[in-house]
Amino acid sequence: MRRALMAIVSLLALPIYAQTADEIVSKYIKTVGGMDKIAAVKSLRRTGKFTGGGGFEAGVVEEKKRPNQIRQEFSIQGMVGVNAYDGKTGWKIEPWQGKKDPEPLGEEEMKQIVEDADFDGPLVNYQAKGNKVEYVGMEPVEGTDAYKLKVTLKNGDIFNYYMDTDYYVPIKINTKRFVRGEEREFETSLGDYKEAGGWYLPYSYETNAKGSPFKQKITVEKVEVNVPIADSRFVEPPAKGANPTAVPDASQVQPKKPEEKKAPETEPKKPPLTRRFAAPSPGGRGISFASLLPGEKAALSERSESKGRMRGGL
């Protein structure tokens, strides 16, 4: 009798606890719109606002185009920084560093933007992408149980996805990143899911270093789907000084008049005053975008509360 009772209890508990990774991923895809709706979106533009510590704000725009093109913009004090990837080459422009010409992304930056360029995220068609998804078990998120998935990307990076038990959407993602050669763990909370072109996407991303009370938030204000985006938006532009200066026709050049000698000045002239924009991060690194909006990853820099300046690389 006791064995029969235990068997009945086990059967009743089965639908609640016996979840596989594939079942959870399948329910997630169904909840956000289904494969047909997701596949129907060929381009995506997200516009929003970044809010850091001390009331610091900046504008953010992200454009994505299938299969794996991405452009991320960060606007501050009239300057626009860019991180972009055209499917082969990654590049950036950091005007707050006094740099107006594009330059290649660093190794870690390149790794992050390639992950961001995954249009659908690592869970959709994960096996075809070479990713591995494992169901770890239940774990509380802010007092509520969530399904924990261990997601190992093809490149070896590991993310822990915490999925809502009612709607099966990610509500929190933990990841590890190297920042200035040092490994750090970050937490991203996702919420405010809304429909855009039949695809439900999070409109709120809140990120912090694990254990840190200081949080950064990206609020998506508008999502546009299937908007025309030229491929040139993702391609590295030529440097502004790259065009060679045309050689003048010697026959058209007037001879210069000999310069008149001037009397020496009694006081040497002082050099003109210059004003140099102070980079918003120490070490001359600027702001790293790694995943401004999507990918459900922490990607922006860590703000230093003591100095009131942005730190690079999240």
N, C-alpha and C positions, 0 to 999 in steps of 0.2 A: 504493500500500500504506500509506503513511504517513497519507494523508487518511482512508482507511478505518479505520485504528487510532484516529485522533483522534475519529472519529465514534462509534466503539464506546465509547471512554472517556467521551465526553460523555453518551451515553445511560445508561451505568451511573451516572454522577454525578447525573443528573437527579432521581431520587427523593429524594436527600439535600438538594440545594441549591435546586431549583426550587420553592420554596414561595411561594404567593401569600398575601396578607393574608386573603382569604376562606377559603382552605384552613386556615390556622392558627386562625382564629376558629371555623370549623366544628368542627375537632378539639377545640378547647378546650371548646365547648359540649357536645360528645358526652362528653368525659372527665368533666365535672362532673355529668353526669346526664341531659343532653338537654333539649330545649325543653319537653317535656311535664312532666317533673319540676320544672323551674324554674317554669313557669307555674302549677303546682298549689299552689305556696307563695303564700298570700295575705297572710300576716303573719309577722313575724320578730322575735324578742327575743333579743338577745345580752347575756350578763352576763359580766363579766371583771374584770381587775385591770390598772391602769396602774402601771408601775414606771419611775421616773426616776432621775437621778443621786443618789448619796449614800443610796440605799436608800429614797427617797421613794416611797410607795405611795398609791394611791387606788382606789376602786371605780368602775367604769364600767358603764352600762347603755344599750343602744340598742334602741329599738323602731321598727319600720318597718311600714308598711301600704300596700298598693297603693291607688291608682297611684303616689302620690308624697308620702306623709306620713312624717314622721320626728321622733323625740324622742330626745335624747341627754342623759344625766345623768352628772354627775361628783361623787362624794362624797368629802369630805375634812373631818376633824375634826368630824363630826356635821352638816356643812352639805352641802346638795345643790344644785349649780348645774344649770341646764337650758338647752339650746338646742333649739328646736323649729320645725317648719314644717308647716303644715296644707294645703299645696298652693297657698296664695295669700300667706299672711303668715308672716314669720319673727320670732321673739321669743326673749328670753333672760331668765334670772334669775341674778344673780351675788351670792349672799349674802356672799361674802368681801369684797365692796366695801361692805358695810353696806346693800345694796339687797335688799329683800324683794319688791318689786313687779316685774312684767315690764316690759321695755322693748324697743323694736324693735332688730333686728339691724342692724349697720352694713353699708355697701355690700359690702365684701369678705366679711364674715361671711355675708351673705345669698347671695352668689354661691357660696360654698363649700357651704352647707347645701342649696341647690337641687341641686348636683351630687351630694351625698351621698344625696339623696332618690330618686335613680334606683335603683329597687328591684333591678334585675338587673345594674347596672353598665354602663359605656359601650360594652362590646363586644357585648353581646346586643342584637340588632335595631338595630345601630348606624346603618344607613342610614335606617331609619324615624325615628330620633331626630334626624337631621340631622348625625350625627357622621361623621368621615372617618377611615378606618384604612388606613395604608400600611405595607407591608413594607420595612424599611430594609436589613436584612441580618443577618448573624451578629455577635454581640458577646459577649465573655467576661463571665461573672458569677462572681466568686470562683473563677476558674480553669476554669470550665466554659462551653462555648459555649451561647448562648441566641439564640432568634429575637427580633429587635428590631422592635417595631411602634410607629409614630408615630401616636398617637391625637389627633385634633383635634376638640374638642367644638364643638357648634353655636355656643357663645358665644365661640369663638376660643381657649380654653385648650388647651394642648398637654401631653400626657403621653407618656412613653416607657415602653412595656410590654416587659419582657423575659420571654419565654415559654420554659418548659422544653422541650427538644427531644424528650423521651420522652413526657411526659404533656400537653404543650401548655397548662399552667396558668401564670399569672403568678407569677414568683418574685421579681421586683423591679420597682418602678415609680419613675420619676423625674418630678418635677413642679416647677414654679416657682410661688411664691406671693409676694404682697406682704405684708410684715410691717412694720407702722408706717410705711407709705409706701415701703418699701425692698424691692426684688425679691430673693428668696432661692430657692435650689434645694435641694430635699429628696429624700432617697432612702428608700424604704420596701421592706423585705424581707418577703416573705410565705412562710409555711410551715405545717407541721403540718395539712395538709388532712384533714378528717374529714367523714363523711356526716351530714347532718341533714335528715330528711324526703325522702331520695332525692337531695339536692343537696349536692355536696361543696364545702365552704367552708374558707378558711384560718382557723386558730385562733390564729395567731401573727402579729403585726405589729411590726416593729422599724424605728424611724424615726430619722434623724439629718440634720442640715444637711450638705450635700455638703462633704466635706473635714473634717468635725468628728468627733472620736473619741467624743463624748458621744452616747449613744443612749438612746432611750426605747422601752419595749416595752409592748404591750398583749397580754395573754394571755387568750384567750376561754376561760372555764370551762364555760359552758353555752349551748347554742343551742336555742331553742324555736320550732317552726314551727306556723303556723296556730293561734296562741293568740288568744283573744278580746281585742282591744284597742279600747276605746271611742274614737270620733273625738274626744271631748272632751280626750283626752290630748294632742292636737296643737294644740288651739285655745288661743289666748292667754287666760289667766284675767283677770278684772277685778282692778284694784288693790285691795289690802286696805282702803284707806281711801276707796274709791270710793262706798260706800253712805252716803247722806245720813243724818244723825242726826235722829231723829224729834223734832218740836217738842212740848214738854210742854204739857199742858192747863193753862192759867193758873188755872182754878178748883181744880185739885188741888195747886197749889204752895203750900207753907207759907211765910209771910213770914220772911225771915232776921232774926235778932236783930242789933242793932247791935254792931259789933265793939268790944271793950274796948281802950283804949289801953294799950300796954305801955311800961314804962320803957326808955329806950335802953340798949343793952348796952355794957359797957365796952370789949369787944373785938369787932371785926367777925368774923362767922362766916366760916370758910374754905369755899370751894366744895367740894362732895363730890367724892371721888376717882372718876374715870371710867376704864373700861377699854375701849379700842377695839381691835377685832380688826385686826391688821396684814394688809393685802392681800398675797396670795402673789406679787404681781408688781409691779415698779416702774411708776411712771407712772399708777397707779390703774386699770390696764386689766384685771387679773384674768386668768383662764385662758380662752383661746379654744378651742372644741371643734372647729372646722371639720370634722373627720372623725374622730371618735373611733375608730370601728371600721371601717366599710365603705368602699366607694368605693376601697379600697386606696390611700388618700392619706394623707399626713401631715397631721394635723389638730390635734394638741395643741400646747401651747406649749413653747418651748425653755427648758430648765432652766439657770439660771446657776450654775455650779459655784462660782464665787468667792463668791457671796453666799448660796448655798443657797436661792434663791427661784425660783418659776416665772416664766417669761417668756411673754407672750401671743402667740398666733397662730402656728400652724405651717403 
